[in-house]
């Protein structure tokens, strides 16, 4: 029987669940088997999974039971429940396994959260030694809650160990493969104050900036938006085509770059300079909100330059890839 607290929740969600129960069932099994592959050994019929019969059976059972709970609470589908109970008993299902089903079924019924400009996701990858490794990657394009783009720098060469997850993603993962990915998170997101926006990045720090730019374009923004990027040279500038395309799509967008190996460029920039980023070389807008991402020495230098120019610390946000060894927010 439904409690007084649970009844309005089930009544309110029943139409949405009924309309999407097939997709929910498919997501449930896929997610559960990713987290508990041992359940495929002696518990679930692989043939029924492959044909979709198991997913259809679960969808039908959940829909029928939920409908009965709401509309005929005194006449529950006892034969259905008995048939399920006998099936489970014959398979030796343990009480603790019902908690696994509950957790993954609730996961599959959750709302899909659209990312905010500048957020990231966690990808959890199984490694060759059996240990799963998590990595965070910036979302580099605006999404609709169903399609998400993140970008991965392949860490290799240069006399340092290869990145185990980035190498796996670049060399082993292909179209059609399934990854375990979190919902979007991250507190460094675009504010909605309507002030000018300045993005300052170096190297792969362009990734969250690309995501925020994409959101601005999708929203049809008319804000003044300035992108400042530092890199080794133009060929090292990740996501440059997407970023330049988005800057061009913004009515008040501009783009400046600094290259360690010289100012040569073929990109339609508003300015290109040799050496390290020097904010004195560009006309920064008044009252702007600043977003920084890149190596710590780069962000320290840019932030110090902005503070010296009188920019309030509260108007400068930064994203660190990895543990925050700086903690400028505490200064």
C-alpha positions as CSV (number, residue, x, y, z in Angstrom):
1,X,0.0,0.0,0.0
2,X,1.1,3.5,-0.7
3,X,1.7,5.8,2.2
4,X,0.1,9.3,2.4
5,X,3.5,10.8,1.6
6,X,4.3,8.5,-1.4
7,X,0.9,8.6,-3.1
8,X,1.0,12.1,-4.6
9,X,4.6,11.5,-5.8
10,X,3.6,8.3,-7.6
11,X,0.5,9.9,-9.0
12,X,2.4,12.9,-10.3
13,X,5.2,10.9,-11.9
14,X,3.1,8.0,-13.3
15,X,2.3,9.6,-16.7
16,X,5.9,10.5,-17.4
17,X,7.1,7.1,-16.2
18,X,4.5,5.3,-18.3
19,X,5.5,7.2,-21.4
20,X,9.2,6.5,-21.0
21,X,9.2,3.1,-19.2
22,X,10.8,1.3,-22.2
23,X,13.8,3.7,-22.2
24,X,14.0,3.6,-18.4
25,X,14.2,-0.2,-18.4
26,X,16.9,-0.2,-21.1
27,X,19.0,2.4,-19.2
28,X,18.5,0.5,-16.0
29,X,19.9,-2.8,-17.2
30,X,22.8,-1.1,-19.1
31,X,23.8,0.9,-16.0
32,X,23.4,-2.0,-13.6
33,X,25.5,-4.4,-15.7
34,X,28.2,-1.8,-16.1
35,X,28.5,-1.5,-12.4
36,X,27.8,-5.2,-11.5
37,X,29.0,-7.4,-14.5
38,X,28.9,-10.3,-12.1
39,X,25.1,-10.4,-12.3
40,X,25.4,-11.7,-15.9
41,X,27.1,-14.8,-14.5
42,X,24.3,-17.2,-13.4
43,X,21.6,-14.6,-12.7
44,X,20.4,-13.0,-15.9
45,X,19.6,-14.7,-19.3
46,X,21.9,-13.1,-21.9
47,X,19.6,-14.2,-24.7
48,X,16.6,-12.3,-23.1
49,X,18.8,-9.3,-22.6
50,X,20.0,-9.3,-26.3
51,X,16.5,-9.7,-27.6
52,X,15.0,-7.0,-25.4
53,X,12.5,-9.4,-23.9
54,X,13.8,-8.8,-20.3
55,X,13.6,-5.1,-20.7
56,X,10.0,-5.3,-22.0
57,X,9.0,-7.6,-19.2
58,X,10.4,-5.2,-16.6
59,X,8.7,-2.3,-18.2
60,X,5.4,-4.0,-18.3
61,X,5.6,-5.2,-14.7
62,X,6.6,-1.8,-13.3
63,X,3.9,0.0,-15.3
64,X,1.2,-2.4,-14.2
65,X,2.1,-2.3,-10.6
66,X,2.4,1.4,-10.4
67,X,-0.9,1.8,-12.1
68,X,-2.5,-0.6,-9.7
69,X,-1.0,1.2,-6.7
70,X,-2.7,4.5,-7.8
71,X,-6.0,3.4,-9.2
72,X,-6.9,0.1,-7.6
73,X,-4.9,-0.1,-4.3
74,X,-7.2,-2.7,-2.8
75,X,-6.8,-5.0,-5.8
76,X,-3.1,-5.4,-6.6
77,X,-1.9,-7.8,-9.3
78,X,-1.2,-10.7,-7.0
79,X,-0.7,-13.2,-9.8
80,X,2.0,-11.0,-11.3
81,X,3.7,-10.6,-8.0
82,X,3.6,-14.3,-7.3
83,X,5.0,-15.2,-10.7
84,X,7.9,-12.7,-10.2
85,X,8.5,-14.1,-6.7
86,X,8.7,-17.7,-8.0
87,X,11.1,-16.7,-10.8
88,X,13.4,-14.9,-8.4
89,X,13.3,-17.7,-5.9
90,X,14.3,-20.2,-8.6
91,X,17.3,-18.1,-9.5
92,X,18.4,-17.8,-5.9
93,X,18.0,-14.0,-5.7
94,X,19.4,-12.7,-2.4
95,X,17.8,-9.9,-0.3
96,X,20.8,-7.6,-0.8
97,X,20.4,-7.8,-4.6
98,X,17.1,-6.1,-4.4
99,X,18.9,-3.0,-3.1
100,X,21.1,-3.1,-6.2
101,X,18.0,-3.2,-8.4
102,X,16.4,-0.4,-6.5
103,X,19.4,1.9,-6.7
104,X,19.9,1.4,-10.5
105,X,16.2,1.6,-11.3
106,X,16.0,4.9,-9.5
107,X,19.1,6.1,-11.3
108,X,17.4,5.3,-14.7
109,X,14.3,7.3,-13.7
110,X,16.2,10.4,-12.7
111,X,15.8,13.8,-14.5
112,X,18.5,14.5,-17.1
113,X,20.2,17.7,-16.1
114,X,21.3,20.1,-18.8
115,X,24.8,21.4,-18.2
116,X,25.5,25.0,-17.2
117,X,28.1,27.0,-19.1
118,X,31.6,25.9,-17.9
119,X,30.7,22.7,-16.2
120,X,32.5,19.3,-16.4
121,X,31.7,15.6,-16.2
122,X,33.5,12.7,-14.7
123,X,34.3,9.7,-16.9
124,X,35.0,6.4,-15.1
125,X,37.1,4.0,-17.1
126,X,38.0,0.3,-16.4
127,X,41.7,-0.1,-16.7
128,X,43.6,-3.2,-17.9
129,X,44.4,-4.2,-14.3
130,X,40.7,-4.1,-13.4
131,X,40.8,-0.9,-11.4
132,X,38.4,1.8,-12.5
133,X,39.9,5.3,-12.9
134,X,37.9,8.6,-12.8
135,X,38.8,11.7,-14.8
136,X,37.1,15.0,-15.1
137,X,36.7,16.6,-18.5
138,X,35.2,20.0,-19.4
139,X,32.0,20.1,-21.6
140,X,33.1,21.9,-24.7
141,X,29.8,22.5,-26.4
142,X,26.3,23.5,-25.2
143,X,24.0,20.5,-24.7
144,X,20.4,19.6,-24.6
145,X,20.6,17.1,-21.8
146,X,20.9,14.2,-24.2
147,X,24.0,15.0,-26.4
148,X,27.2,16.1,-24.7
149,X,30.6,16.9,-26.0
150,X,33.8,16.8,-23.9
151,X,37.4,17.0,-25.0
152,X,40.4,15.0,-23.9
153,X,44.0,16.0,-24.2
154,X,46.2,13.0,-24.9
155,X,48.9,13.1,-22.3
156,X,52.0,11.4,-23.9
157,X,55.6,12.1,-24.8
158,X,57.8,14.8,-23.5
159,X,59.7,12.5,-21.2
160,X,56.8,12.0,-18.8
161,X,54.5,8.9,-18.3
162,X,51.6,8.6,-20.7
163,X,48.2,9.4,-19.2
164,X,46.5,6.1,-18.6
165,X,42.9,7.3,-19.1
166,X,43.6,9.8,-21.9
167,X,45.6,7.1,-23.8
168,X,42.8,4.6,-23.4
169,X,40.2,7.1,-24.6
170,X,42.3,8.1,-27.6
171,X,43.5,4.7,-28.7
172,X,40.8,2.2,-27.6
173,X,37.4,3.9,-27.5
174,X,35.4,4.3,-30.7
175,X,32.0,5.1,-32.0
176,X,29.3,3.0,-30.4
177,X,31.3,2.3,-27.2
178,X,29.5,3.0,-23.9
179,X,31.2,5.1,-21.2
180,X,30.2,5.6,-17.6
181,X,29.7,9.4,-17.2
182,X,28.4,11.5,-14.4
183,X,25.9,14.4,-14.5
184,X,27.5,17.8,-15.1
185,X,29.1,19.5,-12.1
186,X,31.3,22.6,-11.4
187,X,30.8,25.9,-9.7
188,X,32.8,28.0,-12.2
189,X,29.9,28.9,-14.5
190,X,28.9,32.1,-16.4
191,X,27.0,34.5,-14.2
192,X,23.8,36.2,-15.5
193,X,24.7,39.8,-14.5
194,X,24.7,41.0,-18.1
195,X,28.3,42.5,-17.8
196,X,31.0,42.0,-20.4
197,X,32.8,38.7,-20.4
198,X,36.6,38.0,-20.7
199,X,38.0,34.5,-21.1
200,X,41.7,34.1,-20.5
201,X,43.2,30.6,-21.1
202,X,46.4,28.8,-21.9
203,X,46.8,25.4,-23.5
204,X,44.0,23.0,-22.8
205,X,42.5,25.6,-20.5
206,X,40.6,26.6,-23.6
207,X,38.2,23.7,-23.0
208,X,35.8,25.2,-20.4
209,X,36.0,28.5,-22.3
210,X,34.8,26.7,-25.5
211,X,31.8,25.3,-23.5
212,X,30.9,28.8,-22.2
213,X,31.3,30.4,-25.7
214,X,29.0,27.7,-27.1
215,X,26.3,28.5,-24.6
216,X,26.5,32.2,-25.3
217,X,26.1,31.5,-29.0
218,X,23.2,29.1,-28.4
219,X,21.5,31.8,-26.2
220,X,21.9,34.5,-29.0
221,X,24.0,36.6,-26.6
222,X,24.7,40.3,-27.4
223,X,27.2,40.7,-24.6
224,X,30.7,42.0,-25.2
225,X,32.8,38.8,-25.2
226,X,36.6,38.8,-25.4
227,X,38.7,35.6,-25.7
228,X,42.4,35.8,-24.7
229,X,44.4,32.6,-25.4
230,X,48.0,31.7,-25.0
231,X,49.7,28.6,-26.5
232,X,52.9,27.3,-27.9
233,X,51.9,28.0,-31.5
234,X,48.8,28.1,-33.7
235,X,48.9,24.3,-34.4
236,X,48.8,23.6,-30.6
237,X,45.6,25.7,-30.2
238,X,43.0,23.1,-29.3
239,X,39.4,23.6,-30.5
240,X,40.5,26.6,-32.5
241,X,38.0,26.2,-35.3
242,X,35.1,25.8,-32.9
243,X,36.2,28.7,-30.8
244,X,36.8,31.1,-33.7
245,X,33.5,30.1,-35.3
246,X,31.7,30.9,-32.0
247,X,33.5,34.2,-31.6
248,X,32.5,35.2,-35.1
249,X,28.9,34.2,-34.3
250,X,28.8,36.7,-31.4
251,X,27.9,40.2,-32.5
252,X,30.3,41.7,-30.0
253,X,32.9,38.9,-29.9
254,X,36.7,39.4,-30.2
255,X,39.7,37.0,-30.1
256,X,43.4,37.6,-29.2
257,X,46.2,35.1,-29.1
258,X,49.8,34.9,-27.8
259,X,52.2,32.3,-29.2
260,X,55.5,31.4,-27.6
261,X,57.0,30.6,-31.0
262,X,56.0,33.8,-32.8
263,X,53.0,35.8,-33.8
264,X,52.4,34.2,-37.2
265,X,48.8,33.2,-37.7
266,X,46.3,32.2,-40.4
267,X,43.3,32.6,-38.1
268,X,41.0,35.6,-38.4
269,X,42.1,37.0,-35.0
270,X,41.7,40.6,-33.8
271,X,45.3,40.4,-32.7
272,X,48.2,38.0,-32.4
273,X,51.3,38.5,-30.3
274,X,54.6,36.8,-29.6
275,X,55.5,35.6,-26.2
276,X,53.5,35.2,-23.0
277,X,50.1,36.8,-22.5
278,X,50.3,40.5,-21.7
279,X,47.0,42.2,-20.8
280,X,48.5,45.6,-21.6
281,X,48.4,44.8,-25.3
282,X,44.5,44.5,-25.5
283,X,41.6,46.9,-24.7
284,X,39.9,45.2,-21.8
285,X,36.3,46.2,-21.3
286,X,35.2,48.0,-18.2
287,X,33.2,46.2,-15.5
288,X,33.9,42.7,-17.0
289,X,33.6,39.3,-15.4
290,X,36.8,37.3,-15.9
291,X,37.2,33.5,-16.2
292,X,40.7,31.9,-16.1
293,X,41.9,28.4,-16.9
294,X,45.4,27.0,-17.6
295,X,48.6,26.2,-15.8
296,X,48.9,27.7,-12.3
297,X,51.8,30.1,-13.2
298,X,49.7,31.4,-16.0
299,X,46.6,32.0,-13.9
300,X,48.7,33.6,-11.1
301,X,50.2,36.0,-13.5
302,X,46.9,37.0,-15.2
303,X,45.1,37.3,-11.9
304,X,47.8,39.5,-10.4
305,X,47.8,41.7,-13.5
306,X,44.0,42.1,-13.2
307,X,44.2,42.9,-9.5
308,X,46.8,45.6,-10.2
309,X,44.5,47.1,-12.8
310,X,41.8,47.4,-10.1
311,X,39.6,44.5,-11.0
312,X,37.9,43.2,-7.9
313,X,38.9,39.7,-6.9
314,X,35.2,38.7,-6.8
315,X,35.0,39.3,-10.5
316,X,37.7,36.8,-11.3
317,X,36.9,33.1,-11.4
318,X,39.3,30.3,-12.2
319,X,39.1,26.6,-13.0
320,X,41.9,24.3,-12.0
321,X,42.5,20.9,-13.7
322,X,43.3,18.6,-10.8
323,X,43.7,19.4,-7.1
324,X,43.5,23.1,-6.3
325,X,47.0,23.9,-5.0
326,X,46.5,27.6,-5.4
327,X,43.2,28.4,-3.5
328,X,43.2,32.0,-4.7
329,X,39.6,32.3,-3.4
330,X,41.0,32.3,0.1
331,X,43.5,35.1,-0.6
